């Protein structure tokens, strides 16, 4: 009986160590900066792009790229689910673990912020501060 208890203890210890490894790896990331110092990226331990920084006017481009990457990544769990259902069946415990893990790694992105609308000034019922766009020259 002591062999059985020793075997159970070893399994329990191994499971704990592998869970610790998994937890540590899931928190890992690597950041690199371009040779000219203008671009900085961070990737997760799975290689997924998690941060992208660019200078000045390119900051908006970086934010747009990162938003597109996150939206694309968020579609991966559903694609995995569909493919697994077509091949091995959606009820398989391994499939559920795979899809759940993908959902954790690639969650739905936050919704974009809504633009606030300013109140029109005076008798102007338009929300445009710029020059007349449809000016026909009269």
C-alpha positions as CSV (number, residue, x, y, z in Angstrom):
1,X,0.0,0.0,0.0
2,X,2.9,2.4,0.6
3,X,3.9,2.1,-3.1
4,X,0.4,3.3,-4.0
5,X,0.6,6.3,-1.6
6,X,4.1,7.2,-2.9
7,X,2.8,7.0,-6.5
8,X,-0.2,9.2,-5.6
9,X,2.1,11.7,-3.9
10,X,4.4,11.8,-6.9
11,X,1.5,12.5,-9.2
12,X,0.2,15.2,-7.0
13,X,3.6,16.8,-6.7
14,X,4.1,16.6,-10.5
15,X,0.7,18.1,-11.1
16,X,1.5,21.0,-8.8
17,X,4.8,21.6,-10.4
18,X,3.3,21.6,-13.9
19,X,0.5,23.9,-12.8
20,X,3.2,26.3,-11.5
21,X,5.1,26.1,-14.8
22,X,1.9,26.8,-16.7
23,X,1.1,29.8,-14.5
24,X,4.5,31.2,-14.9
25,X,4.7,30.7,-18.6
26,X,1.2,32.2,-19.1
27,X,2.5,35.4,-17.5
28,X,5.7,35.6,-19.5
29,X,6.2,38.3,-22.2
30,X,9.1,39.6,-24.2
31,X,9.5,43.2,-25.4
32,X,11.8,44.3,-28.2
33,X,12.6,47.7,-29.7
34,X,13.5,48.4,-33.3
35,X,17.1,49.2,-34.0
36,X,16.2,52.9,-34.5
37,X,14.3,52.9,-31.2
38,X,11.0,54.0,-32.8
39,X,8.9,50.9,-32.6
40,X,8.4,48.7,-29.5
41,X,6.5,45.4,-29.5
42,X,5.6,43.0,-26.7
43,X,4.6,39.4,-27.4
44,X,3.1,36.8,-25.0
45,X,4.7,33.4,-24.4
46,X,2.5,32.0,-27.2
47,X,4.0,34.6,-29.6
48,X,0.8,36.7,-29.7
49,X,1.3,40.4,-30.2
50,X,0.1,42.1,-27.0
51,X,1.5,45.7,-27.3
52,X,2.7,47.9,-30.1
53,X,4.1,51.3,-29.6
54,X,5.0,53.8,-32.4
55,X,6.0,57.5,-32.1
56,X,3.8,60.5,-32.6
57,X,1.4,60.4,-35.6
58,X,2.0,56.7,-35.9
59,X,0.6,56.0,-32.5
60,X,-2.9,55.9,-34.0
61,X,-1.7,53.4,-36.6
62,X,-0.2,51.2,-33.8
63,X,-3.5,51.3,-31.9
64,X,-5.4,50.3,-35.1
65,X,-3.0,47.4,-35.8
66,X,-3.3,46.2,-32.3
67,X,-7.1,46.5,-32.4
68,X,-7.2,44.4,-35.6
69,X,-4.9,41.8,-34.2
70,X,-7.0,41.4,-31.0
71,X,-10.3,41.2,-33.1
72,X,-8.7,38.5,-35.3
73,X,-7.4,36.6,-32.3
74,X,-10.8,36.7,-30.6
75,X,-12.2,34.7,-33.5
76,X,-9.8,31.8,-32.9
77,X,-11.8,30.0,-30.2
78,X,-14.9,29.8,-32.3
79,X,-12.9,28.6,-35.3
80,X,-11.3,25.9,-33.1
81,X,-14.7,24.9,-31.8
82,X,-16.1,24.6,-35.3
83,X,-13.1,22.7,-36.7
84,X,-13.1,20.3,-33.7
85,X,-16.8,19.7,-34.0
86,X,-16.3,18.7,-37.7
87,X,-13.4,16.4,-36.9
88,X,-13.4,14.9,-33.4
89,X,-16.7,16.1,-32.0
90,X,-17.4,19.1,-29.8
91,X,-18.2,17.0,-26.7
92,X,-14.6,15.7,-26.4
93,X,-13.0,16.8,-23.1
94,X,-9.7,17.7,-24.9
95,X,-11.6,19.9,-27.3
96,X,-13.3,21.7,-24.5
97,X,-9.9,22.3,-22.8
98,X,-8.4,23.5,-26.1
99,X,-11.3,25.9,-26.8
100,X,-11.3,27.2,-23.2
101,X,-7.6,27.8,-23.3
102,X,-7.9,29.7,-26.6
103,X,-10.7,31.8,-25.1
104,X,-8.5,32.8,-22.2
105,X,-5.6,33.6,-24.5
106,X,-7.7,35.4,-27.0
107,X,-10.6,37.0,-25.3
108,X,-13.2,39.3,-26.9
109,X,-11.7,42.8,-27.3
110,X,-13.1,45.7,-25.3
111,X,-15.7,47.6,-27.4
112,X,-14.4,50.7,-29.0
113,X,-15.1,53.9,-27.0
114,X,-18.1,55.8,-28.3
115,X,-17.4,59.3,-29.7
116,X,-19.0,62.0,-27.6
117,X,-21.1,64.4,-29.6
118,X,-20.7,68.1,-28.8
119,X,-23.7,70.3,-28.6
120,X,-24.3,72.6,-31.6
121,X,-23.4,76.2,-31.1
122,X,-26.0,79.0,-31.5
123,X,-28.3,78.5,-34.5
124,X,-25.9,76.0,-36.1
125,X,-27.6,72.6,-36.2
126,X,-24.6,70.8,-37.6
127,X,-21.6,69.3,-35.7
128,X,-18.9,70.6,-38.0
129,X,-16.2,73.1,-37.1
130,X,-14.4,73.1,-40.4
131,X,-14.9,75.0,-43.7
132,X,-18.0,74.6,-45.7
133,X,-17.8,71.3,-47.7
134,X,-20.6,71.7,-50.1
135,X,-20.0,75.4,-50.8
136,X,-21.1,76.0,-54.4
137,X,-19.3,79.4,-54.6
138,X,-22.5,81.6,-54.3
